[in-house]
Amino acid sequence: MIAAVLIASAAVATPVAGALGHRRLKQAAGARLLRIDTPNGIDEQGFVRIGGIEQWISVRGEDRDNPVMLEIHGGPGASNAIYGPRTRAWEKHFTVVRWDMRGTGKTLGRSGADGQGELSFARMYADAVEVTDHVRTRLGVDQVVLVANSFGSTFGLRLARQYPDRYSAYVGTDQNIHDAGRDTTDHLALLARLHAAGKRKEIAAVEEIGPDPRTWTAEQHGAYSKIVATTDPLTFRTMKSVVMKSLWLSPLHTLGELGTLGKGMKLSEQILPATAGFDDWADGTCFDLPFFVFQGDQDVLTPTDRAKRFHDDVQAPVKDFALIEDAAHFASFRRPDRFLDLMLTKVRPVVTGGLRASCR
C-alpha cells in the first residue's frame, strides 16, 4: 500500500540526495541519541531464525523491568526501524521490539528476494506468532503489549483475537479495518476531492479501479494508495517531513539498505489482494484483552471513521479510542509525544495493573 506513495514523495526530496555530508552529520547525531547506557537497559539487534529464514529483530529500552512493546509494522514491507530517533522517548517507559518481517528491510537484505520463502499473509502471520514467543522467552515475560500500525494491524487484530494469553493489551494505530468491500465512503470522498481539485487524470484512474478492493490487482492497490496520499495535503506533507526524512537520515541504514527498503515495499505488495476480502466484523468483535485504538484525526488511507465504528462494536475487558490531533496516516510517528502520552495514561496503567478478564 505504501510503496507507490514513497516513490511519489521521493521525487520531491531529490535535492536532498546530493547532501551526503549533511546526511552523515545527522546520522551521527541520531546514533548519539540512540545510545542506551542505563544500568538496566537493553540494546540488542540481530538476526533470529523465524519461519525457516533469518529475520532481523531489535530490542531496546532503558529499563528491562518496563513493559515490553512488540511492534507489527505496516506497508506491507515498511520497516519501523527508521523511526528510532523520533521515538527515542518511548524507550524510557517501554522495551520496544521492532521486527523487519520477511520481505522487509534488513530481513530482505540478509538473504535477498529469492531467500524470503513463501511471501503470504498466512506465512507472515505464523512468523508473528513465532516472534512473539521468541520475545517472551528472550525477555522472560509472559505477555507483551502488541502495537500494530497500518497494514500491520491486519495481523494485529487476528493475533489479539486468537492469542490473548500472549498479549497484555492490543494497541492499533493507523488501524486498518476490512469490511469485505461494503463501505465505499472513502472511495466517494476521494472522487469528491479529485473533482474539487479538477484532477481529471486521477478521476479516470480511480473510476477505472473501482470501489471494491476485492477486485483490485496488487498494482491497483498501490496506484490507489498513491492517489489517496498524494492528493491529501496533510498525508503528503507527512510522507515528506516524517517518512522520507526518517528514511534518509536513519543511523541504522546504509545507502544500499535504503534501496532495499524500497524494493521490499514493492515486493510485499503481492500479499494485498489476498487480504482485500477480509471482514473484521465477521471475524469477531470479542477480544479477551484490553483493546485500544489511537488514530490520526485526519487519516484518509485507513479512515478514522471506520476505525471508530469498529472500536465501538468491540467487546473487551477495557477499551478506549483516542484521536491523535493534527495527524493523518503515520500518526504515531508524526506525533510521537502524543502517542507516548496515550500509552502512558491509557495503556501502561492497565498492563502494569495485571487486569485479565473475558470480553463476555
N, C-alpha and C positions, 0 to 999 in steps of 0.2 A: 504493500500500500504506500509506503513512504519513499521507495527508491526513486520513482519518477519525480516526486516533489523535490528531493535533494538535488537531483540532476538539474532541475529547473532553477533552483535557488543558487546552485554553484556557479551558474553563468553570471549572476550578478556579482559574485565575490571574486571574479578572476583577477582584479588588480592586486588582491592580497597574495595571490600565488607567487608573485615575484619577491615578496618581502621575507625571504628566508631568514635574514638576520633578526628581524622583528619576531618571527616565529620562534627562533631559538631562545631569545630572551624571555618570551612569555612562557615557553615550555619550562625553562629553568625556574621561573617564579612559581609555576604550577607545581613542579616537583618539590620545591621547598614547602609549599602549602600542604602538600600531601604527606609530609613526614609525620610519622606517629612515634613518639618517644616516651609515652606514658608507661609507668611500671607494669601495668596490667593490660597493655594494649596488644593488638594483633595486626599484622600487616603481611599477608601471605597472598601470593598469586602463582599460578602454575597450571599444569595440565593434569587432569584426572580422567581415568578411563571410565567413560559413561556410555552405555549402549553400544559397546564394541569399538568406540573410537575415542581418541584423546580430546577432551573438551576443556576449555580454559575457565577457571574459577578464581575469583578474587575474594578474599575475606579481610575486612578492615574495620577497626574500631578502637577507641581509646580505652575501653574497659570491657574485658571479656565477660564480666558479670551483667552487662547490659542485655536487653532483649535482642534476639537475632532477627534481622530483616532479610528475607530472601526475595530478590527482585526477579521478575519474569519480564524480560524486555519485549518491546514491540517490533514493528516493522511490517511483516516478519523480516528478520535479518538485521535489525537496527540495534547494535550494541549500546548499552548504557554506560560502558566503561569511560566513554569520552566525557561524561559529566562529573567525573571525580572532583575537580576543583570547585565546581558550582555547588556540589552537595557535601562539601567537606564538613560542614557543621552537623550534618546528620550523624556522623561517626562519633560525636561526643556523647550521644544518647542511645545509639543502636550499633550493633555489629552488623555492618552492611555487606551482604554477599551478592556479588554480581557474577553472572554466568553468560558467556557467549555461546548460545545454542548452536547445534550443528548447522552449518551453512552461514555462520556469522563470524565476523571479526577474526580474532586470534584462533578460534577453533577452525575456521576455514583456512586460515593461513598455515596452520600446523600440517595439514595433510592434503590441501588442495580440494578442488571441486569434486574430483573423482574419488577422493578418500572420505567423503562425508556419509557414505552409506545411504540408506533409504531416507529421503527428504520428504517426509509426510507428517501430517498432523498427529497421527497415531504414534509414530515412532518418536516424535519430539515430546509428546505428552508422556510417554513411558520414560524418556530421558529426564523429564522434570520430576517425576516421582523418585527416580534414582538419585538425582541431585539432592532432592530434599532429604533423603535418608543419609546420603553421604555427609551433608552439612550437620545433621543432627548427631551423627556418630562422631564426626571430627571435632565438634564443639561441645559435645557432651550435654546436649539439651534434648528434652522430649519434644518440644514444639518450636516452630519458628513463625514469625509474622510474615504472611505471604503478601507481597506488594506486587501487583501486576499492572502494567500500563499498556494502553493502546491494544495492538493485536495480542500482546501477552496476556491481556485479561480474558481472551477467549480460552486460553489454557487455564487461567486463574480461577474462573468460575467453576470449571469442571473439577479442578484439583480440590477446591474448597468444599464442593458438594460431595465428592467421593471420599475424601480423606480428611475429615475434620479433626481426627485424632492427631494428625501431624502438624496442624497449624493452630496457633493461639488466636489468630484473627485473620480475616481477609480484608485487604485494602485495594480497591480498584481505583485507578486514576487514568484519565483519558479512557474511561470504561467503554468498551466496545460491546454493544448489545445486539445480538442477532434475533430476528423475528421471522425468519423464512420468507423475507421479502414483502411482508404485509404492509409495513409503514413506508410510504413513499413521500412523506412530507419533506425530507431533506432533499430529495431529487427535485421536487417542485420549488423549494426555496432556492436551490442552485439555479434553476432556469429563470426564476424571477430576478435574481441578482444579475445574471448574464444579460437578460433583456434590458434591465435598467441601465446597464453599462454599454449596451449596444455591441456586445461581443458575438457577432453573427457566426464566426467560425466555431467558437466554443459551443454555441447553442446547437449548431448542427451536429457536432460530435456527441454532445450529451443526449440529444434526441435519438441519435443512431444507437448509442449504447443501450438506452432504455432504462426504466426504473427498477428492474428486478435483478439484483446482483447474482441470483442463481443461474442466470443465463450468460453471464459475462465470462470471457476468457481471462487468463492471467494478465495479458496485455491490456485488456479493457479495464480491469481493476486498477492497474497502475495509471492509465490515462485519466480515468475518472477522478482518482485521488489528486492527481496533478492539477486538474482543472479546479477542483474544490479549493485546494490550498492556495493556488497562485492567484485566484480571483477574490480571496478574502484577505483584506489588508492586514489584520492582526495576525492571522496564521502565517502569512508570507513574511511579515516582519520578524516573527518568532523563528521561522526557519533560518533567516539570515543572521539575526543577532544572537540567537541561542544555539541552535543546532549546528549550523555551519561554522560558527566561531568556535564552539567547543570541539568540533571535529578537527579543525585546522590547528588549534593550539594545544591539543591533548598531549600531555607529557608522557603518556603511555604508548604513543603510536609514532612509528617512523612514517616517512612519506610513502614508502611502499605499502605499509599497513593501511594507510588511508585509502589507497586504491583497492585493497582487499575488502575494506568495509563497504565500499560502493558496489563491488562485484557481488558481495554476499546479499545485499538487499535486493539486487536484481535477480540473483539465483533463487532466493527464497520466495519470490512472488508466486512460484509454481504451486504452492500449497493453498493459495487463496480460494480458487474455485471449489475445492473440496469442503470448505467451511462455510460457503455462502448460504447453504441451505439449513444451517444450524438454527435451532429455535430455543432460545434460553428460557422462555416461559414454559414451553412444553417439557423441557428437561427438568424443570422443577425450581420452585422459588423457596424451598425449605432448606435452610443452612444451619447445621448444628455447631455453629461457632459465631463469634462476633463478626459483624458484616458492615463494612464502611465503603462509601464511595465519595471521593473528593475530586470534583470535576471542574474544569475550566468553565467560567460562566458564559463564554462565547465560543465553545467548541463546535465547529461545523464538520469536522472529519468524523468524530464519534459523538453524535449530537447529545447535548446536555439534557434536553427534554426526555429523550428515550432512556438515558441512564437513570434519570429521576423516576420515571414511571416504573422501571424495573425495580429499583430500590424500594419504592412504595409498596410493591407487591411481595417483597421478600419477607419471610418469617425467619427470625433469628433471635437468639438469646438477648443480644444487644445489636442495634443497627443505628446508623447515622449517615446522613448525607450532608455534604457541605460544598459550597461553591468556592472556587479559587478565583478571586476577583481579578479583572483585567488580564484574563488568560484565555487563550483558545486551546488548541491541541498543545501537547508538551507542557501542560500546566505546572506539573511539579518541578520541572526544570526551568521554566520561565520565572516561577515564583517559589524557589526552594525554601525560603524562610517561612512563607505562609504554609507550605506543605508540612514543614517540620513542626510548626505551631499546632497544626491539626493533629499530627502524630502524637505530640506530647500532651495535648489537652484531651483528646478523644480516645486514642488507641492505647497509649502506654499505660494509663491507669487501669484499663480493663485487662491487659495481658499480664501486668505485674500483680493484679489482684487475684489471679487464678480462677476467674469465672469460667465454669463449664456447665452448660445446660443444653437441653434439646430445644429445637425450634417448635416442637409440638406442644 
